[in-house]
């Protein structure tokens, strides 16, 4: 369970944050992104507050992004697949655009957002099948005959 902080402690931490993170924490776009992600993944209103709180903890430097999904499982009590999807989308829309700043804040590398399994499968289906000639290893033809 993440440690609870007093308002004074949180404001002191907030004042030390880079300007871009300060703006992101209170941006309407951040709230909209969290709301949209939660609605797409059928997260109930009462659990949305915990998702938003956990997102804020990451942006404040209190919760490493790598622990975000597990906190959604434990604190927000989301199902495993829902927590994974929510974490992936919030990483993509909120954390990834400021990954350099978060990396400096946590002194760790933030991984790029994982691509959905469906997108990878779709790309594989769209690739043309190799033609028969391409599958046969090419070698030098030592016997040449003229064609008439």
C-alpha positions as CSV (number, residue, x, y, z in Angstrom):
1,X,0.0,0.0,0.0
2,X,1.5,3.3,-1.0
3,X,2.4,5.7,1.8
4,X,-0.1,8.5,2.5
5,X,1.2,12.0,2.6
6,X,-0.1,15.2,4.3
7,X,-1.1,18.1,2.1
8,X,1.9,20.1,3.3
9,X,4.2,17.4,2.3
10,X,2.6,17.1,-1.1
11,X,2.9,20.8,-1.7
12,X,6.6,20.8,-0.8
13,X,7.1,18.0,-3.3
14,X,5.0,19.7,-5.9
15,X,7.0,22.9,-5.6
16,X,10.2,21.0,-6.4
17,X,8.8,19.4,-9.6
18,X,9.8,20.5,-13.1
19,X,7.4,23.1,-14.5
20,X,6.1,20.8,-17.2
21,X,5.0,18.2,-14.6
22,X,3.4,20.8,-12.5
23,X,1.3,21.9,-15.5
24,X,0.5,18.3,-16.5
25,X,-0.8,17.5,-13.0
26,X,-3.5,20.2,-13.1
27,X,-4.1,20.2,-16.9
28,X,-7.7,19.6,-18.0
29,X,-6.3,17.4,-20.8
30,X,-4.8,15.0,-18.2
31,X,-8.2,14.7,-16.4
32,X,-9.9,14.1,-19.8
33,X,-7.4,11.4,-20.7
34,X,-7.9,9.6,-17.4
35,X,-11.6,9.9,-17.8
36,X,-11.6,8.6,-21.4
37,X,-9.2,5.7,-20.6
38,X,-11.4,4.7,-17.6
39,X,-14.6,4.9,-19.7
40,X,-13.1,2.8,-22.6
41,X,-12.1,0.1,-20.1
42,X,-15.4,0.2,-18.1
43,X,-13.9,1.4,-14.9
44,X,-16.6,2.5,-12.5
45,X,-16.8,6.1,-11.1
46,X,-15.6,5.1,-7.6
47,X,-12.5,3.4,-9.1
48,X,-11.7,6.3,-11.4
49,X,-10.7,8.4,-8.4
50,X,-8.1,5.8,-7.4
51,X,-6.8,5.6,-11.0
52,X,-6.5,9.5,-11.0
53,X,-4.8,9.5,-7.6
54,X,-2.3,6.8,-8.7
55,X,-1.6,8.7,-11.9
56,X,-0.9,11.8,-9.8
57,X,1.5,9.9,-7.5
58,X,3.5,8.8,-10.6
59,X,3.7,12.4,-11.8
60,X,4.7,13.7,-8.4
61,X,7.5,11.2,-8.1
62,X,5.9,9.1,-5.4
63,X,5.1,6.0,-7.4
64,X,7.5,4.5,-10.0
65,X,5.7,4.0,-13.4
66,X,6.8,0.4,-13.2
67,X,4.6,-0.1,-10.1
68,X,1.6,1.7,-11.6
69,X,-0.2,-1.4,-12.9
70,X,0.2,-3.4,-9.6
71,X,-1.2,-0.4,-7.6
72,X,-4.2,-0.3,-9.9
73,X,-4.7,-4.0,-9.1
74,X,-4.4,-3.6,-5.4
75,X,-5.6,-0.1,-4.6
76,X,-8.3,0.4,-7.3
77,X,-9.1,-3.3,-7.2
78,X,-9.3,-3.5,-11.0
79,X,-9.3,-6.9,-12.8
80,X,-5.9,-7.9,-14.1
81,X,-6.8,-7.3,-17.8
82,X,-8.4,-4.0,-17.0
83,X,-5.5,-2.8,-14.9
84,X,-3.1,-3.8,-17.7
85,X,-5.1,-1.9,-20.3
86,X,-5.6,1.2,-18.2
87,X,-1.9,1.2,-17.2
88,X,-0.9,0.8,-20.9
89,X,-3.2,3.6,-22.1
90,X,-2.2,6.1,-19.3
91,X,1.4,5.3,-20.0
92,X,0.8,6.1,-23.6
93,X,-1.3,9.3,-23.2
94,X,0.1,10.8,-20.0
95,X,3.5,9.4,-19.0
96,X,5.1,8.8,-22.4
97,X,5.0,12.4,-23.6
98,X,7.0,13.4,-20.5
99,X,9.1,10.3,-20.3
100,X,12.4,12.2,-20.3
101,X,11.3,14.2,-17.2
102,X,10.0,11.2,-15.4
103,X,13.2,9.3,-16.2
104,X,15.2,12.1,-14.6
105,X,12.8,12.2,-11.7
106,X,13.0,8.4,-11.0
107,X,16.5,8.0,-12.6
108,X,15.3,5.0,-14.5
109,X,14.4,4.5,-18.2
110,X,10.7,4.6,-19.0
111,X,9.7,2.0,-21.6
112,X,7.7,3.1,-24.6
113,X,4.1,2.1,-24.4
114,X,3.4,-1.4,-25.4
115,X,1.6,-1.9,-28.6
116,X,-1.7,-3.7,-28.3
117,X,-1.7,-7.3,-29.3
118,X,-4.4,-6.7,-31.9
119,X,-2.2,-4.2,-33.8
120,X,0.7,-6.6,-33.9
121,X,-1.5,-9.4,-35.2
122,X,-3.1,-7.1,-37.8
123,X,0.4,-6.1,-39.1
124,X,1.4,-9.8,-39.4
125,X,-1.7,-10.6,-41.4
126,X,-1.0,-7.7,-43.8
127,X,2.5,-8.9,-44.6
128,X,2.5,-10.7,-48.0
129,X,3.4,-14.4,-47.9
130,X,6.9,-15.1,-49.3
131,X,6.8,-16.3,-52.8
132,X,8.1,-19.8,-53.8
133,X,11.1,-18.3,-55.4
134,X,12.1,-16.4,-52.3
135,X,11.9,-19.6,-50.1
136,X,14.4,-21.5,-52.3
137,X,18.0,-20.6,-51.5
138,X,19.7,-19.1,-54.5
139,X,22.9,-20.7,-55.8
140,X,25.0,-20.4,-58.8
141,X,23.5,-22.2,-61.9
142,X,26.5,-24.0,-63.4
143,X,24.5,-25.5,-66.3
144,X,23.1,-23.0,-68.8
145,X,21.3,-23.9,-71.9
146,X,20.0,-21.6,-74.5
147,X,16.3,-21.2,-74.9
148,X,14.9,-21.1,-78.4
